[in-house]
Amino acid sequence: MIKYLKHNEIDTGKWDKCIAKSVNGNAYALSWYLDIIHDEWEALVEGDYERVMPLTGSRKYGIRYLFQPYFAQQLGVFSASKLNPGIVMGFLRAIPPRYRFIDINLNSFNKINAEGYDVIYNRNHVLDLIYKYEKIVENYSKNTKRNLKKSRLNDLTLMKGVKPEEIIRLFRENRGKTLKRWTDKHYFTLSRLMYSSIYKGKGVVYGVFDERNQLCAGAFFVKSNNRLVFLFSGSDESARQNAAMTYLIDGVIFEFTPSRLVLDFEGSNNPGLARFYKGFGAKEIQYPRLRLNKLPFPVKQLHSLIEVLKKN
């Protein structure tokens, strides 16, 4: 039996044990992580926390809706036993009907026949780190090998333990200028997430310094369930010239091979980024994005309102 639980009814101890045991568990679904990215999250729970699904809902203009929060690429149904489309659909049918608009991502293990939903498949890229570093490097693309060689000629230094705010600053001053939806609230949430992850021994920050000892690229990774997720990065214009990000990722691969970890690049549908990740030998996997619009006519047709709802 699947039960709907409000935030204060969730047993976070049992919840986290379920995520830890789940065949498809990830950091995004841990209770402390959800508390940071979307406080007052709710849940669907089967039995004694044998299977669970977080619900990240909100309310705006009197409309209740489910959305995918920032910094959580994949949520959906998590289970310690094998999942099938019927089980996933059972959870989707258990979503309270008061949620009139739904736009969420399930995880790559959630195979579905989602009747009534519009389904789009997003792309992700992952690299198994079980092999020795030398073996993995053999599968780098020619372009990645060329960029790595260039980076090693540029007198770069990779350092661990860089302050999170330095990577955030690097991002805000460069790519962040083009992202209209990112606000101070998002950066504050990201900072909390990074520091909490580090405190819990789940997060690590790397920085690349150039020959003048200036930070030119950095990245934050979070580790859980044998998965190392490339959650956030920042770089400046010089990093394009000296291939600093290639240098950084290669350094992380070197550090964690061989191991049972999977390096999760967290994307991307963008062809350029997908090509960059595939250059390290990463394989493409897909995860479903579900959309359902049960808003009454004519509100259902107001695309501008829907866009406002999706902005959280």
Order of alpha helices (4+ residues) and beta strands (2+ residues): beta-alpha-alpha-beta-beta-beta-beta-beta-alpha-beta-beta-alpha-alpha-beta-alpha-alpha-beta-beta-beta-alpha-alpha-beta-alpha-beta-alpha
